Amino acid sequence: MATTHTCYRQKKQYREKIKDRDNHTCQLCGQPSQEVDHIIPWAISHDSSPSNLRAICIKCNRALRRQRKDYNPYDTLDKWETYLQTELAKEDDLR
């Protein structure tokens, strides 16, 4: 497993490195990014390593937050794992 960090909020310099790595482009829609998002939510993984972070725009980040808060179709570990594999495959395709 990747090295984890215990702090949820990352320093601005760390967030900027992630945005630079992703060319300041939202990794979901391609618009300019303003934020950094955890691919696997921090509350689950406690992982803020670069491999679990992506640049994301405000609109996509808010949509993901609403989805995660209001609706959770991943009621079993198998469903959650399938979703995570799909998300990680998207990241691999972008690199």
C-alpha positions in Angstrom: 0.0 0.0 0.0 1.1 3.5 -0.6 2.6 5.7 2.1 -0.2 7.4 3.9 -0.4 10.7 5.7 -2.3 11.4 8.8 -3.5 14.9 7.9 -6.6 15.3 5.7 -5.9 18.9 4.8 -2.8 19.2 2.7 -0.6 22.3 2.6 -1.1 24.6 -0.3 2.3 23.8 -1.8 1.5 20.0 -1.8 -1.9 20.7 -3.5 -0.1 22.9 -6.1 2.3 20.0 -6.9 -0.7 17.7 -7.6 -2.3 20.4 -9.9 1.0 20.9 -11.7 1.3 17.2 -12.2 -2.2 17.1 -13.8 -1.5 20.3 -15.8 -4.2 22.2 -13.8 -6.8 20.2 -15.7 -9.8 18.5 -14.1 -9.2 14.8 -14.4 -12.9 14.1 -14.8 -14.2 16.8 -17.3 -11.1 18.5 -18.7 -11.9 22.0 -17.4 -9.4 24.0 -15.5 -8.9 22.6 -12.0 -9.1 24.6 -8.7 -9.0 21.8 -6.2 -7.4 18.5 -5.4 -9.6 15.4 -4.7 -9.0 12.0 -3.2 -9.7 9.2 -5.6 -10.4 6.8 -2.8 -12.1 9.1 -0.2 -9.8 10.0 2.7 -12.4 8.8 5.2 -12.0 5.3 3.9 -8.3 5.1 2.9 -6.6 7.8 5.1 -4.3 8.0 2.1 -3.1 11.4 0.8 -0.3 10.1 -1.3 0.1 11.5 -4.8 -1.2 8.3 -6.4 -4.6 8.8 -4.5 -5.0 12.5 -5.5 -6.1 14.2 -8.6 -6.7 17.7 -9.8 -10.4 18.4 -10.2 -12.7 21.4 -10.9 -15.1 22.8 -8.4 -18.2 21.6 -10.2 -17.0 18.0 -10.4 -15.8 18.0 -6.8 -19.2 19.3 -5.6 -21.0 16.7 -7.7 -18.8 13.9 -6.2 -19.4 15.1 -2.7 -23.2 15.1 -3.2 -23.1 11.7 -4.7 -20.9 10.3 -1.9 -23.1 12.0 0.8 -26.6 11.4 -0.6 -26.3 8.1 -2.4 -24.1 5.1 -1.8 -24.7 2.3 -4.3 -21.6 0.5 -3.0 -23.3 -1.3 -0.1 -20.9 -4.3 -0.4 -17.2 -4.4 -0.5 -17.3 -6.1 -4.0 -19.3 -3.2 -5.5 -16.9 -0.7 -3.9 -13.9 -2.5 -5.2 -15.3 -2.6 -8.7 -15.9 1.1 -8.6 -12.4 1.8 -7.3 -10.9 -0.3 -10.1 -12.9 1.7 -12.7 -11.7 5.0 -11.2 -8.0 3.8 -11.1 -8.3 2.6 -14.7 -9.4 6.2 -15.7 -6.4 7.6 -13.9 -4.1 5.2 -15.8 -5.6 6.1 -19.1 -4.9 9.8 -18.4 -1.2 9.2 -17.7 
